[in-house]
């Protein structure tokens, strides 16, 4: 696989255990590059994913995408149309190299 897009958000100060398990099972020989993205109250998930992937020996793209996401009473209108357009532009740019 040339590129894998992998996304997560923060739950209880860490990424979801199922995302961690997915990363742990990822074969670096089968994926040329992973591009990470996240939504949430603040951007911590992309750093956590990048670190876990790098430790597995998986090449991680330098650029990542983050947009606000709903969290309790905060950011209730996110992701919004502008966030989704930003995600689309980011994905197109990542695929174009």
N, C-alpha and C positions, 0 to 999 in steps of 0.2 A: 504494500500500500504506500503510495507516495505521500499522502498527508491525511492525518486524522485530526478532526476538530474535537476537543474534549472540554466540556464545561461542568462547572460546579458552583455551589454557593456555600457560605459558611453556616453551619448548624452547631450550636454549642461550642463555638470557638475553633471549629475544625471542619474539614470537608466531610461529606457523607461517607460512612464506612463502605458503602457499595462502590463509590468512586475509587477509594483507596484500594479495594480488592481488585477492581478492574485494572488499575495501574500495576499492581503487584503481579498480575497475570499476563501483562502485556509483553510480548516477545519483541525485543529490540531489532531482531533480524527481519521481522515482518513489516515494520513501520519505519519509513525513511524519516518522517518528521511529524511531531505533534504540535498543533497550534491550540493554545488554551484561551478560554473565555469564561467570564463569570458575571453574575448579577448579585446584588445584595445591598446591604447598608453601607459597607465599606469593602474595599478590594484587598482581601487577604487570600482568597481562594486561589488566584492565579499563581501567587508566589509559592503556596504550599504544593500545588500540582507540579509546577516547574521543578521544585526541589525533589519531589518523589520520582518524577520521570527521569531527571538527570541522574539520580542515584541508581536507577535501573539501567542506565546506559542508553536511554532513548534521547535522540536529538530533539530539542525543543526550540521552536521559533522564538526569536528575540521579542517580536511584537505580540501583544495579547490584547484582548478586548474586555472592557469592563463597563457596565452601566448600572445605574441604580436599580434596585429591585425592592419590592414591597417587603417591609419588615415591621410587624406589629402595626403601630399607627403612623410609621414613617414611610415616606416615598410611596404613598398609596396609589399614585397614578403612574407608577413605573413598573416595568418598562413601558414606555409610551411609543408613539409613532416615530419620534426622532431617535429614540434608542434603537428601535428595530431597523430603521434606515441606516444608522451607524453600524449596526451589526452586519447588515448586508454589504455595506461598503467595505468593512473590514475583511469579510470573507472573500469578496471578489479580489481585493488587493492581495490577500495572502495567497490565493490560488494563482494570481498572475505572477507572483514572485517578486 
